[in-house]
Amino acid sequence: MAKFKYVAVDAKGKEAQGEIEADSQSLAIAKIREKQLYPTKLIPLGDKKAEKVEPRAVPGAARGSKAKGGKMNMEIKLPAFLSKVKSKQLMTFTRQLATLIDAGLPLLRGLQIIIRQEKNPLLKKTTQALAESIESGSTFAEALASHPKIFNKLYVNMVRAGEVGGVLDTVLMRLAEFMEKAQKIKSKVTGAMVYPVVVLVMAVGILLFLMTFIVPRFAEIFKDLLEGASLPTLTMIVMQISDALTHQLPYVLIGIVAFVIMIRIIAKTKFGRLALDKFKLSMPIFGVLVQKTAISRFSRTLGTLMSSGVPVLQALSIVKETSGNEALARAIQVVHDSVKEGENMAPPIDACKIFPPMVTGMVEVGEETGKLPEMLMKIADSYDDDVDATVQGLTSIIEPLLIIFLALVVGTIVIALFLPLISIIQKLGGG
């Protein structure tokens, strides 16, 4: 019986090392798997020439390329620009897999088909690892849990519920629809912000040009022609701002960068993150959009999880972790604790003051009729429409506001430069 030294990770990604005795490498892997560990390296002891082996049954491990003698080379790391999976690519993967399973293909066969046609290098390697894990006896949810950077807890728990209930294809299709609608909302918000951002950048560029190139030249002209006479107050203010931007622009930029870094540091603390997220929900103009987007995401995520068979307490915990807003996460935790004590979901939702009365009422009706998942999905659909209308409304408001802002600022600069010209013209006329 041979001895092997192994390096493995558990379901949470924590690394463990040890030694194990087995008649062969495959039996050693099986024994390690019995400990709920996933081996990443297996080295036979007593063989100085033995190379590190990446076992074929490791969830999350990439399939190595075989060298002579049947040994495997070390895993080749992908470049940074190739080591990401976009939400649209993951959505396509999920929908393809759901379609293949619904057509009657076994899960392993469906993954093998996707491997052949997948173009994203990281997703292809991950799919290979998933297939190897399932082939070695792992469940699909266990295999997915080994890749938390690609498959979040929402994804893993829905798949686990689908496997238990025997409706994996249905759950995967719901997941794909969930990601598709989330991506659609994100695209609408991002697309609506493109025009205002472009206008704002152009406005800032024009103002910097005026203040750093045009205004200083007028300042020299006024100094020569006015012969020490005082300038109007508005002109003095514009000149001082121009002088600060011209001679102290590096310090201004450093100050802006320092402010952004400070905000990021504060956002990493619990108090700072909570304060910033509360501000996002209450800020003028955009606060309504943030609130409606958060409510839509909460309702759709919770409804999708519950309709897939995930227990309500577990579903609330997952929704809390994927909410993306600390203020909303704390409100969901209160709801979770109340439901855990046997209360209904509607009263704590109403008490947190984040959700409008309409949401509370529909949740209450859903609990009374036993159709809470369906009611949550209707809330999500309703707020998706509201988000769309709000985005269009904000776009129509922001565009004229930016134009008015630019006109006011440029107009102020022009008036400030024109006022001294009146004195100069009068002086020249009198002479």
Order of alpha helices (4+ residues) and beta strands (2+ residues): beta-beta-alpha-beta-alpha-alpha-alpha-alpha-alpha-alpha-alpha-alpha-alpha-alpha-alpha-alpha-alpha-alpha-alpha
